[in-house]
């Protein structure tokens, strides 16, 4: 896997962890919209736990098509997760090496 793709996956993982940690501040019991946020955080964690493992092993044997199929599955239940695909693609573009112009 190219280095810029690794960096994009690492940034995706980092950003998702920031999103998940926000639920720590919730007071319980909480309203239905907060319950959905907790479930969304659980879905994100379920989706990304293997990514963290592969990232720790330099993405050895990482199956990108499967990873994004899982993403699509979770998006059918939590459309809010669609933004992670955009985040990855933007991060990948930013992480690509820039050509040196002489």
Gaussian input, Z-matrix of N, CA and C with variables (Angstrom, degrees):
# hf/3-21g

backbone

0 1
 N
 C     1     B1
 C     2     B2     1     A1
 N     3     B3     2     A2     1     D1
 C     4     B4     3     A3     2     D2
 C     5     B5     4     A4     3     D3
 N     6     B6     5     A5     4     D4
 C     7     B7     6     A6     5     D5
 C     8     B8     7     A7     6     D6
 N     9     B9     8     A8     7     D7
 C    10    B10     9     A9     8     D8
 C    11    B11    10    A10     9     D9
 N    12    B12    11    A11    10    D10
 C    13    B13    12    A12    11    D11
 C    14    B14    13    A13    12    D12
 N    15    B15    14    A14    13    D13
 C    16    B16    15    A15    14    D14
 C    17    B17    16    A16    15    D15
 N    18    B18    17    A17    16    D16
 C    19    B19    18    A18    17    D17
 C    20    B20    19    A19    18    D18
 N    21    B21    20    A20    19    D19
 C    22    B22    21    A21    20    D20
 C    23    B23    22    A22    21    D21
 N    24    B24    23    A23    22    D22
 C    25    B25    24    A24    23    D23
 C    26    B26    25    A25    24    D24
 N    27    B27    26    A26    25    D25
 C    28    B28    27    A27    26    D26
 C    29    B29    28    A28    27    D27
 N    30    B30    29    A29    28    D28
 C    31    B31    30    A30    29    D29
 C    32    B32    31    A31    30    D30
 N    33    B33    32    A32    31    D31
 C    34    B34    33    A33    32    D32
 C    35    B35    34    A34    33    D33
 N    36    B36    35    A35    34    D34
 C    37    B37    36    A36    35    D35
 C    38    B38    37    A37    36    D36
 N    39    B39    38    A38    37    D37
 C    40    B40    39    A39    38    D38
 C    41    B41    40    A40    39    D39
 N    42    B42    41    A41    40    D40
 C    43    B43    42    A42    41    D41
 C    44    B44    43    A43    42    D42
 N    45    B45    44    A44    43    D43
 C    46    B46    45    A45    44    D44
 C    47    B47    46    A46    45    D45
 N    48    B48    47    A47    46    D46
 C    49    B49    48    A48    47    D47
 C    50    B50    49    A49    48    D48
 N    51    B51    50    A50    49    D49
 C    52    B52    51    A51    50    D50
 C    53    B53    52    A52    51    D51
 N    54    B54    53    A53    52    D52
 C    55    B55    54    A54    53    D53
 C    56    B56    55    A55    54    D54
 N    57    B57    56    A56    55    D55
 C    58    B58    57    A57    56    D56
 C    59    B59    58    A58    57    D57
 N    60    B60    59    A59    58    D58
 C    61    B61    60    A60    59    D59
 C    62    B62    61    A61    60    D60
 N    63    B63    62    A62    61    D61
 C    64    B64    63    A63    62    D62
 C    65    B65    64    A64    63    D63
 N    66    B66    65    A65    64    D64
 C    67    B67    66    A66    65    D65
 C    68    B68    67    A67    66    D66
 N    69    B69    68    A68    67    D67
 C    70    B70    69    A69    68    D68
 C    71    B71    70    A70    69    D69
 N    72    B72    71    A71    70    D70
 C    73    B73    72    A72    71    D71
 C    74    B74    73    A73    72    D72
 N    75    B75    74    A74    73    D73
 C    76    B76    75    A75    74    D74
 C    77    B77    76    A76    75    D75
 N    78    B78    77    A77    76    D76
 C    79    B79    78    A78    77    D77
 C    80    B80    79    A79    78    D78
 N    81    B81    80    A80    79    D79
 C    82    B82    81    A81    80    D80
 C    83    B83    82    A82    81    D81
 N    84    B84    83    A83    82    D82
 C    85    B85    84    A84    83    D83
 C    86    B86    85    A85    84    D84
 N    87    B87    86    A86    85    D85
 C    88    B88    87    A87    86    D86
 C    89    B89    88    A88    87    D87
 N    90    B90    89    A89    88    D88
 C    91    B91    90    A90    89    D89
 C    92    B92    91    A91    90    D90
 N    93    B93    92    A92    91    D91
 C    94    B94    93    A93    92    D92
 C    95    B95    94    A94    93    D93
 N    96    B96    95    A95    94    D94
 C    97    B97    96    A96    95    D95
 C    98    B98    97    A97    96    D96
 N    99    B99    98    A98    97    D97
 C   100   B100    99    A99    98    D98
 C   101   B101   100   A100    99    D99
 N   102   B102   101   A101   100   D100
 C   103   B103   102   A102   101   D101
 C   104   B104   103   A103   102   D102
 N   105   B105   104   A104   103   D103
 C   106   B106   105   A105   104   D104
 C   107   B107   106   A106   105   D105
 N   108   B108   107   A107   106   D106
 C   109   B109   108   A108   107   D107
 C   110   B110   109   A109   108   D108
 N   111   B111   110   A110   109   D109
 C   112   B112   111   A111   110   D110
 C   113   B113   112   A112   111   D111
 N   114   B114   113   A113   112   D112
 C   115   B115   114   A114   113   D113
 C   116   B116   115   A115   114   D114
 N   117   B117   116   A116   115   D115
 C   118   B118   117   A117   116   D116
 C   119   B119   118   A118   117   D117
 N   120   B120   119   A119   118   D118
 C   121   B121   120   A120   119   D119
 C   122   B122   121   A121   120   D120
 N   123   B123   122   A122   121   D121
 C   124   B124   123   A123   122   D122
 C   125   B125   124   A124   123   D123
 N   126   B126   125   A125   124   D124
 C   127   B127   126   A126   125   D125
 C   128   B128   127   A127   126   D126
 N   129   B129   128   A128   127   D127
 C   130   B130   129   A129   128   D128
 C   131   B131   130   A130   129   D129
 N   132   B132   131   A131   130   D130
 C   133   B133   132   A132   131   D131
 C   134   B134   133   A133   132   D132
 N   135   B135   134   A134   133   D133
 C   136   B136   135   A135   134   D134
 C   137   B137   136   A136   135   D135
 N   138   B138   137   A137   136   D136
 C   139   B139   138   A138   137   D137
 C   140   B140   139   A139   138   D138
 N   141   B141   140   A140   139   D139
 C   142   B142   141   A141   140   D140
 C   143   B143   142   A142   141   D141
 N   144   B144   143   A143   142   D142
 C   145   B145   144   A144   143   D143
 C   146   B146   145   A145   144   D144
 N   147   B147   146   A146   145   D145
 C   148   B148   147   A147   146   D146
 C   149   B149   148   A148   147   D147
 N   150   B150   149   A149   148   D148
 C   151   B151   150   A150   149   D149
 C   152   B152   151   A151   150   D150
 N   153   B153   152   A152   151   D151
 C   154   B154   153   A153   152   D152
 C   155   B155   154   A154   153   D153
 N   156   B156   155   A155   154   D154
 C   157   B157   156   A156   155   D155
 C   158   B158   157   A157   156   D156
 N   159   B159   158   A158   157   D157
 C   160   B160   159   A159   158   D158
 C   161   B161   160   A160   159   D159
 N   162   B162   161   A161   160   D160
 C   163   B163   162   A162   161   D161
 C   164   B164   163   A163   162   D162
 N   165   B165   164   A164   163   D163
 C   166   B166   165   A165   164   D164
 C   167   B167   166   A166   165   D165
 N   168   B168   167   A167   166   D166
 C   169   B169   168   A168   167   D167
 C   170   B170   169   A169   168   D168
 N   171   B171   170   A170   169   D169
 C   172   B172   171   A171   170   D170
 C   173   B173   172   A172   171   D171
 N   174   B174   173   A173   172   D172
 C   175   B175   174   A174   173   D173
 C   176   B176   175   A175   174   D174
 N   177   B177   176   A176   175   D175
 C   178   B178   177   A177   176   D176
 C   179   B179   178   A178   177   D177
 N   180   B180   179   A179   178   D178
 C   181   B181   180   A180   179   D179
 C   182   B182   181   A181   180   D180
 N   183   B183   182   A182   181   D181
 C   184   B184   183   A183   182   D182
 C   185   B185   184   A184   183   D183
 N   186   B186   185   A185   184   D184
 C   187   B187   186   A186   185   D185
 C   188   B188   187   A187   186   D186
 N   189   B189   188   A188   187   D187
 C   190   B190   189   A189   188   D188
 C   191   B191   190   A190   189   D189
 N   192   B192   191   A191   190   D190
 C   193   B193   192   A192   191   D191
 C   194   B194   193   A193   192   D192
 N   195   B195   194   A194   193   D193
 C   196   B196   195   A195   194   D194
 C   197   B197   196   A196   195   D195
 N   198   B198   197   A197   196   D196
 C   199   B199   198   A198   197   D197
 C   200   B200   199   A199   198   D198
 N   201   B201   200   A200   199   D199
 C   202   B202   201   A201   200   D200
 C   203   B203   202   A202   201   D201
 N   204   B204   203   A203   202   D202
 C   205   B205   204   A204   203   D203
 C   206   B206   205   A205   204   D204
 N   207   B207   206   A206   205   D205
 C   208   B208   207   A207   206   D206
 C   209   B209   208   A208   207   D207
 N   210   B210   209   A209   208   D208
 C   211   B211   210   A210   209   D209
 C   212   B212   211   A211   210   D210
 N   213   B213   212   A212   211   D211
 C   214   B214   213   A213   212   D212
 C   215   B215   214   A214   213   D213
 N   216   B216   215   A215   214   D214
 C   217   B217   216   A216   215   D215
 C   218   B218   217   A217   216   D216
 N   219   B219   218   A218   217   D217
 C   220   B220   219   A219   218   D218
 C   221   B221   220   A220   219   D219
 N   222   B222   221   A221   220   D220
 C   223   B223   222   A222   221   D221
 C   224   B224   223   A223   222   D222
 N   225   B225   224   A224   223   D223
 C   226   B226   225   A225   224   D224
 C   227   B227   226   A226   225   D225
 N   228   B228   227   A227   226   D226
 C   229   B229   228   A228   227   D227
 C   230   B230   229   A229   228   D228
 N   231   B231   230   A230   229   D229
 C   232   B232   231   A231   230   D230
 C   233   B233   232   A232   231   D231
 N   234   B234   233   A233   232   D232
 C   235   B235   234   A234   233   D233
 C   236   B236   235   A235   234   D234
 N   237   B237   236   A236   235   D235
 C   238   B238   237   A237   236   D236
 C   239   B239   238   A238   237   D237
 N   240   B240   239   A239   238   D238
 C   241   B241   240   A240   239   D239
 C   242   B242   241   A241   240   D240
 N   243   B243   242   A242   241   D241
 C   244   B244   243   A243   242   D242
 C   245   B245   244   A244   243   D243
 N   246   B246   245   A245   244   D244
 C   247   B247   246   A246   245   D245
 C   248   B248   247   A247   246   D246
 N   249   B249   248   A248   247   D247
 C   250   B250   249   A249   248   D248
 C   251   B251   250   A250   249   D249
 N   252   B252   251   A251   250   D250
 C   253   B253   252   A252   251   D251
 C   254   B254   253   A253   252   D252
 N   255   B255   254   A254   253   D253
 C   256   B256   255   A255   254   D254
 C   257   B257   256   A256   255   D255
 N   258   B258   257   A257   256   D256
 C   259   B259   258   A258   257   D257
 C   260   B260   259   A259   258   D258
 N   261   B261   260   A260   259   D259
 C   262   B262   261   A261   260   D260
 C   263   B263   262   A262   261   D261
 N   264   B264   263   A263   262   D262
 C   265   B265   264   A264   263   D263
 C   266   B266   265   A265   264   D264
 N   267   B267   266   A266   265   D265
 C   268   B268   267   A267   266   D266
 C   269   B269   268   A268   267   D267
 N   270   B270   269   A269   268   D268
 C   271   B271   270   A270   269   D269
 C   272   B272   271   A271   270   D270
 N   273   B273   272   A272   271   D271
 C   274   B274   273   A273   272   D272
 C   275   B275   274   A274   273   D273
 N   276   B276   275   A275   274   D274
 C   277   B277   276   A276   275   D275
 C   278   B278   277   A277   276   D276
 N   279   B279   278   A278   277   D277
 C   280   B280   279   A279   278   D278
 C   281   B281   280   A280   279   D279
 N   282   B282   281   A281   280   D280
 C   283   B283   282   A282   281   D281
 C   284   B284   283   A283   282   D282
 N   285   B285   284   A284   283   D283
 C   286   B286   285   A285   284   D284
 C   287   B287   286   A286   285   D285
 N   288   B288   287   A287   286   D286
 C   289   B289   288   A288   287   D287
 C   290   B290   289   A289   288   D288
 N   291   B291   290   A290   289   D289
 C   292   B292   291   A291   290   D290
 C   293   B293   292   A292   291   D291
 N   294   B294   293   A293   292   D292
 C   295   B295   294   A294   293   D293
 C   296   B296   295   A295   294   D294
 N   297   B297   296   A296   295   D295
 C   298   B298   297   A297   296   D296
 C   299   B299   298   A298   297   D297
 N   300   B300   299   A299   298   D298
 C   301   B301   300   A300   299   D299
 C   302   B302   301   A301   300   D300
 N   303   B303   302   A302   301   D301
 C   304   B304   303   A303   302   D302
 C   305   B305   304   A304   303   D303

   B1=1.4481
   B2=1.5268
   B3=1.3134
   B4=1.4623
   B5=1.5325
   B6=1.3123
   B7=1.4615
   B8=1.5338
   B9=1.3226
   B10=1.4686
   B11=1.5282
   B12=1.3368
   B13=1.4721
   B14=1.5332
   B15=1.3151
   B16=1.4680
   B17=1.5238
   B18=1.3153
   B19=1.4662
   B20=1.5262
   B21=1.3193
   B22=1.4648
   B23=1.5292
   B24=1.3206
   B25=1.4711
   B26=1.5260
   B27=1.3108
   B28=1.4608
   B29=1.5249
   B30=1.3200
   B31=1.4608
   B32=1.5280
   B33=1.3213
   B34=1.4584
   B35=1.5275
   B36=1.3007
   B37=1.4560
   B38=1.5296
   B39=1.3082
   B40=1.4648
   B41=1.5279
   B42=1.3160
   B43=1.4629
   B44=1.5271
   B45=1.3143
   B46=1.4671
   B47=1.5273
   B48=1.3212
   B49=1.4647
   B50=1.5276
   B51=1.3149
   B52=1.4667
   B53=1.5226
   B54=1.3290
   B55=1.4628
   B56=1.5252
   B57=1.3128
   B58=1.4653
   B59=1.5232
   B60=1.2949
   B61=1.4639
   B62=1.5205
   B63=1.3206
   B64=1.4619
   B65=1.5184
   B66=1.3257
   B67=1.4622
   B68=1.5237
   B69=1.3037
   B70=1.4633
   B71=1.5267
   B72=1.3001
   B73=1.4659
   B74=1.5322
   B75=1.3112
   B76=1.4672
   B77=1.5251
   B78=1.3396
   B79=1.4577
   B80=1.5188
   B81=1.3145
   B82=1.4663
   B83=1.5150
   B84=1.3132
   B85=1.4595
   B86=1.5196
   B87=1.2997
   B88=1.4602
   B89=1.5182
   B90=1.3252
   B91=1.4640
   B92=1.5319
   B93=1.3524
   B94=1.4727
   B95=1.5298
   B96=1.3447
   B97=1.4708
   B98=1.5254
   B99=1.3177
   B100=1.4717
   B101=1.5297
   B102=1.3350
   B103=1.4637
   B104=1.5261
   B105=1.3219
   B106=1.4703
   B107=1.5262
   B108=1.3297
   B109=1.4602
   B110=1.5284
   B111=1.3282
   B112=1.4641
   B113=1.5287
   B114=1.3273
   B115=1.4690
   B116=1.5283
   B117=1.3187
   B118=1.4629
   B119=1.5271
   B120=1.3226
   B121=1.4664
   B122=1.5250
   B123=1.3277
   B124=1.4617
   B125=1.5204
   B126=1.3253
   B127=1.4680
   B128=1.5302
   B129=1.3195
   B130=1.4687
   B131=1.5291
   B132=1.3292
   B133=1.4671
   B134=1.5287
   B135=1.3307
   B136=1.4714
   B137=1.5182
   B138=1.3110
   B139=1.4609
   B140=1.5276
   B141=1.3288
   B142=1.4659
   B143=1.5240
   B144=1.3218
   B145=1.4652
   B146=1.5291
   B147=1.3177
   B148=1.4682
   B149=1.5261
   B150=1.3286
   B151=1.4642
   B152=1.5267
   B153=1.3175
   B154=1.4647
   B155=1.5283
   B156=1.3251
   B157=1.4632
   B158=1.5269
   B159=1.3319
   B160=1.4649
   B161=1.5298
   B162=1.3131
   B163=1.4700
   B164=1.5258
   B165=1.3320
   B166=1.4674
   B167=1.5284
   B168=1.3374
   B169=1.4669
   B170=1.5250
   B171=1.3240
   B172=1.4617
   B173=1.5345
   B174=1.3315
   B175=1.4702
   B176=1.5273
   B177=1.3182
   B178=1.4602
   B179=1.5338
   B180=1.3263
   B181=1.4680
   B182=1.5367
   B183=1.3132
   B184=1.4642
   B185=1.5235
   B186=1.3124
   B187=1.4595
   B188=1.5317
   B189=1.3267
   B190=1.4660
   B191=1.5239
   B192=1.3354
   B193=1.4719
   B194=1.5321
   B195=1.3226
   B196=1.4664
   B197=1.5309
   B198=1.3318
   B199=1.4652
   B200=1.5254
   B201=1.3280
   B202=1.4646
   B203=1.5277
   B204=1.3273
   B205=1.4705
   B206=1.5258
   B207=1.3233
   B208=1.4647
   B209=1.5251
   B210=1.3146
   B211=1.4634
   B212=1.5239
   B213=1.3218
   B214=1.4697
   B215=1.5214
   B216=1.3216
   B217=1.4665
   B218=1.5333
   B219=1.3281
   B220=1.4621
   B221=1.5261
   B222=1.3207
   B223=1.4718
   B224=1.5230
   B225=1.3223
   B226=1.4666
   B227=1.5265
   B228=1.3298
   B229=1.4616
   B230=1.5260
   B231=1.3037
   B232=1.4678
   B233=1.5235
   B234=1.3364
   B235=1.4687
   B236=1.5322
   B237=1.3196
   B238=1.4709
   B239=1.5261
   B240=1.3201
   B241=1.4615
   B242=1.5217
   B243=1.3151
   B244=1.4684
   B245=1.5251
   B246=1.3174
   B247=1.4680
   B248=1.5289
   B249=1.3308
   B250=1.4628
   B251=1.5230
   B252=1.3064
   B253=1.4749
   B254=1.5261
   B255=1.3328
   B256=1.4645
   B257=1.5253
   B258=1.3285
   B259=1.4604
   B260=1.5253
   B261=1.3324
   B262=1.4628
   B263=1.5221
   B264=1.3253
   B265=1.4651
   B266=1.5246
   B267=1.3264
   B268=1.4661
   B269=1.5221
   B270=1.3275
   B271=1.4655
   B272=1.5165
   B273=1.3268
   B274=1.4637
   B275=1.5235
   B276=1.3135
   B277=1.4671
   B278=1.5257
   B279=1.3277
   B280=1.4628
   B281=1.5268
   B282=1.3260
   B283=1.4657
   B284=1.5270
   B285=1.3294
   B286=1.4716
   B287=1.5207
   B288=1.3222
   B289=1.4622
   B290=1.5293
   B291=1.2876
   B292=1.4673
   B293=1.5256
   B294=1.3321
   B295=1.4703
   B296=1.5306
   B297=1.3012
   B298=1.4697
   B299=1.5179
   B300=1.3148
   B301=1.4661
   B302=1.5208
   B303=1.3262
   B304=1.4713
   B305=1.4923
   A1=108.45
   A2=115.29
   A3=119.98
   A4=110.38
   A5=114.04
   A6=121.09
   A7=112.80
   A8=117.52
   A9=118.96
   A10=111.50
   A11=117.67
   A12=120.20
   A13=110.00
   A14=116.74
   A15=120.04
   A16=109.99
   A17=115.66
   A18=119.74
   A19=111.25
   A20=117.01
   A21=120.62
   A22=110.58
   A23=117.38
   A24=120.06
   A25=110.99
   A26=117.10
   A27=120.34
   A28=110.99
   A29=116.65
   A30=119.42
   A31=110.78
   A32=117.49
   A33=121.60
   A34=110.05
   A35=116.87
   A36=121.81
   A37=111.10
   A38=116.78
   A39=121.72
   A40=111.17
   A41=116.98
   A42=120.95
   A43=110.94
   A44=116.99
   A45=120.19
   A46=111.11
   A47=117.26
   A48=119.54
   A49=110.77
   A50=117.18
   A51=119.87
   A52=110.75
   A53=116.41
   A54=120.29
   A55=111.23
   A56=117.06
   A57=121.35
   A58=111.44
   A59=117.78
   A60=119.41
   A61=113.32
   A62=117.89
   A63=120.43
   A64=113.08
   A65=118.88
   A66=119.80
   A67=112.27
   A68=117.92
   A69=121.42
   A70=111.09
   A71=117.68
   A72=122.17
   A73=113.46
   A74=117.71
   A75=120.01
   A76=110.58
   A77=114.88
   A78=121.12
   A79=107.55
   A80=115.84
   A81=119.60
   A82=109.31
   A83=120.62
   A84=126.57
   A85=110.61
   A86=116.33
   A87=119.73
   A88=111.68
   A89=114.13
   A90=121.86
   A91=110.96
   A92=115.89
   A93=120.06
   A94=114.29
   A95=118.04
   A96=118.32
   A97=111.11
   A98=116.94
   A99=120.31
   A100=110.37
   A101=116.14
   A102=119.76
   A103=109.67
   A104=116.77
   A105=119.95
   A106=110.20
   A107=117.97
   A108=120.66
   A109=111.00
   A110=116.47
   A111=120.17
   A112=109.60
   A113=116.70
   A114=120.17
   A115=111.28
   A116=116.52
   A117=120.44
   A118=110.05
   A119=116.75
   A120=120.45
   A121=110.67
   A122=116.72
   A123=120.32
   A124=111.69
   A125=116.71
   A126=120.81
   A127=110.70
   A128=116.58
   A129=120.52
   A130=109.87
   A131=116.26
   A132=120.35
   A133=110.96
   A134=116.98
   A135=119.99
   A136=111.24
   A137=116.31
   A138=120.84
   A139=111.45
   A140=117.44
   A141=120.66
   A142=115.60
   A143=118.92
   A144=117.64
   A145=112.09
   A146=118.40
   A147=119.65
   A148=111.77
   A149=117.06
   A150=119.82
   A151=110.02
   A152=116.84
   A153=120.19
   A154=110.67
   A155=115.96
   A156=120.00
   A157=111.04
   A158=116.90
   A159=119.88
   A160=111.48
   A161=117.40
   A162=120.41
   A163=110.18
   A164=116.61
   A165=119.64
   A166=111.95
   A167=116.77
   A168=121.83
   A169=111.18
   A170=116.37
   A171=122.87
   A172=112.38
   A173=116.62
   A174=124.63
   A175=113.44
   A176=116.30
   A177=120.86
   A178=109.48
   A179=116.74
   A180=124.87
   A181=113.64
   A182=117.77
   A183=121.70
   A184=109.27
   A185=116.75
   A186=122.84
   A187=108.81
   A188=116.03
   A189=120.10
   A190=113.72
   A191=120.16
   A192=118.42
   A193=112.30
   A194=116.94
   A195=120.38
   A196=110.73
   A197=116.58
   A198=121.51
   A199=110.79
   A200=117.14
   A201=120.57
   A202=111.76
   A203=118.22
   A204=119.96
   A205=110.00
   A206=116.20
   A207=120.25
   A208=110.43
   A209=116.50
   A210=121.40
   A211=109.95
   A212=116.84
   A213=120.67
   A214=111.25
   A215=116.76
   A216=121.14
   A217=110.60
   A218=116.86
   A219=120.15
   A220=111.82
   A221=116.92
   A222=119.89
   A223=111.69
   A224=117.32
   A225=119.09
   A226=110.92
   A227=117.20
   A228=121.41
   A229=111.89
   A230=116.15
   A231=122.41
   A232=109.12
   A233=117.64
   A234=120.77
   A235=113.25
   A236=116.90
   A237=120.43
   A238=111.46
   A239=117.15
   A240=120.96
   A241=113.11
   A242=117.85
   A243=120.84
   A244=110.84
   A245=116.75
   A246=120.95
   A247=112.88
   A248=117.74
   A249=119.18
   A250=111.98
   A251=117.70
   A252=120.46
   A253=109.40
   A254=116.49
   A255=120.88
   A256=110.90
   A257=116.25
   A258=120.74
   A259=110.59
   A260=116.72
   A261=120.54
   A262=110.82
   A263=116.71
   A264=120.56
   A265=111.46
   A266=117.79
   A267=120.60
   A268=110.59
   A269=116.72
   A270=120.89
   A271=111.35
   A272=115.84
   A273=119.99
   A274=110.71
   A275=116.90
   A276=120.92
   A277=109.87
   A278=116.83
   A279=120.32
   A280=112.31
   A281=117.21
   A282=120.77
   A283=113.25
   A284=117.40
   A285=119.75
   A286=109.96
   A287=115.98
   A288=118.54
   A289=110.36
   A290=115.17
   A291=120.73
   A292=109.03
   A293=116.69
   A294=118.49
   A295=110.57
   A296=114.21
   A297=120.03
   A298=107.88
   A299=115.41
   A300=120.86
   A301=107.75
   A302=115.48
   A303=120.18
   A304=111.33
   D1=137.57
   D2=-179.21
   D3=-68.39
   D4=149.33
   D5=-174.92
   D6=-58.62
   D7=-39.48
   D8=-178.32
   D9=-66.85
   D10=-30.38
   D11=176.42
   D12=-71.12
   D13=-39.58
   D14=176.46
   D15=-58.75
   D16=-45.96
   D17=-179.62
   D18=-62.89
   D19=-38.38
   D20=178.87
   D21=-64.98
   D22=-41.77
   D23=177.15
   D24=-65.62
   D25=-39.45
   D26=178.37
   D27=-63.85
   D28=-40.18
   D29=178.60
   D30=-68.33
   D31=-38.86
   D32=176.16
   D33=-57.79
   D34=-46.27
   D35=179.27
   D36=-61.69
   D37=-44.86
   D38=178.41
   D39=-59.86
   D40=-48.88
   D41=-177.70
   D42=-63.42
   D43=-40.60
   D44=178.94
   D45=-64.08
   D46=-38.00
   D47=177.19
   D48=-63.58
   D49=-37.90
   D50=175.45
   D51=-62.19
   D52=-40.89
   D53=179.37
   D54=-64.72
   D55=-41.34
   D56=-178.21
   D57=-68.02
   D58=-40.44
   D59=-172.99
   D60=-66.54
   D61=-16.70
   D62=178.62
   D63=-61.86
   D64=-25.46
   D65=-178.00
   D66=-71.47
   D67=-14.59
   D68=179.51
   D69=-59.59
   D70=-25.82
   D71=-176.24
   D72=-85.87
   D73=-4.62
   D74=-177.97
   D75=-68.06
   D76=143.07
   D77=170.66
   D78=-94.25
   D79=137.82
   D80=-179.65
   D81=-112.62
   D82=146.84
   D83=-2.66
   D84=-68.59
   D85=156.78
   D86=-176.04
   D87=-129.53
   D88=168.30
   D89=-177.35
   D90=-69.44
   D91=162.42
   D92=-179.14
   D93=-55.56
   D94=-35.83
   D95=179.87
   D96=-67.39
   D97=-31.77
   D98=177.14
   D99=-72.09
   D100=-36.79
   D101=177.44
   D102=-61.37
   D103=-41.36
   D104=177.69
   D105=-62.44
   D106=-39.03
   D107=178.75
   D108=-63.64
   D109=-37.85
   D110=177.69
   D111=-64.88
   D112=-43.59
   D113=178.53
   D114=-65.54
   D115=-38.47
   D116=176.49
   D117=-61.37
   D118=-43.69
   D119=178.33
   D120=-60.72
   D121=-39.54
   D122=176.81
   D123=-63.72
   D124=-40.19
   D125=178.40
   D126=-64.75
   D127=-41.50
   D128=178.01
   D129=-62.03
   D130=-44.99
   D131=179.20
   D132=-62.59
   D133=-42.43
   D134=177.87
   D135=-61.80
   D136=-41.08
   D137=-178.70
   D138=-67.74
   D139=-40.28
   D140=-169.84
   D141=-97.43
   D142=-6.05
   D143=-175.69
   D144=-61.56
   D145=-35.88
   D146=177.22
   D147=-72.29
   D148=-32.04
   D149=177.16
   D150=-60.51
   D151=-41.14
   D152=178.66
   D153=-60.90
   D154=-41.78
   D155=178.50
   D156=-63.49
   D157=-48.24
   D158=179.81
   D159=-64.33
   D160=-37.58
   D161=178.58
   D162=-62.31
   D163=-36.33
   D164=179.84
   D165=-70.45
   D166=-16.73
   D167=179.58
   D168=-112.36
   D169=27.17
   D170=177.48
   D171=58.35
   D172=32.71
   D173=175.07
   D174=63.17
   D175=23.24
   D176=177.11
   D177=-62.88
   D178=125.98
   D179=179.78
   D180=64.98
   D181=19.43
   D182=177.96
   D183=-70.36
   D184=131.93
   D185=-177.35
   D186=-105.00
   D187=95.06
   D188=-177.33
   D189=-61.49
   D190=-45.18
   D191=179.37
   D192=-58.04
   D193=-43.16
   D194=178.45
   D195=-61.87
   D196=-43.72
   D197=-179.96
   D198=-56.19
   D199=-45.80
   D200=-178.02
   D201=-76.86
   D202=-25.93
   D203=172.08
   D204=-65.19
   D205=-41.60
   D206=175.67
   D207=-61.34
   D208=-41.47
   D209=177.30
   D210=-58.12
   D211=-47.66
   D212=178.91
   D213=-59.18
   D214=-40.51
   D215=178.51
   D216=-59.67
   D217=-48.65
   D218=-179.69
   D219=-67.55
   D220=-33.12
   D221=178.48
   D222=-64.34
   D223=-28.25
   D224=178.02
   D225=-65.95
   D226=-26.98
   D227=177.26
   D228=-95.77
   D229=-32.88
   D230=-176.23
   D231=-131.65
   D232=84.14
   D233=-178.18
   D234=-57.36
   D235=-20.39
   D236=178.59
   D237=-60.93
   D238=-22.52
   D239=-177.46
   D240=-76.59
   D241=-10.69
   D242=179.34
   D243=-56.68
   D244=-33.91
   D245=-176.72
   D246=-61.27
   D247=-22.26
   D248=179.20
   D249=-67.13
   D250=-31.12
   D251=176.57
   D252=-65.65
   D253=-45.17
   D254=177.64
   D255=-61.56
   D256=-42.63
   D257=179.02
   D258=-59.69
   D259=-44.17
   D260=178.60
   D261=-61.07
   D262=-48.77
   D263=-176.95
   D264=-63.09
   D265=-40.15
   D266=177.30
   D267=-66.25
   D268=-41.60
   D269=179.64
   D270=-64.58
   D271=-38.03
   D272=179.35
   D273=-63.09
   D274=-43.64
   D275=178.93
   D276=-61.48
   D277=-44.73
   D278=-178.72
   D279=-67.75
   D280=-29.20
   D281=-177.26
   D282=-84.59
   D283=-12.68
   D284=-179.37
   D285=-64.12
   D286=139.75
   D287=176.68
   D288=-62.94
   D289=140.03
   D290=179.27
   D291=-87.80
   D292=138.19
   D293=178.18
   D294=-65.97
   D295=143.71
   D296=177.62
   D297=-88.77
   D298=123.14
   D299=-179.69
   D300=-104.92
   D301=124.88
   D302=-179.91
   D303=-93.11

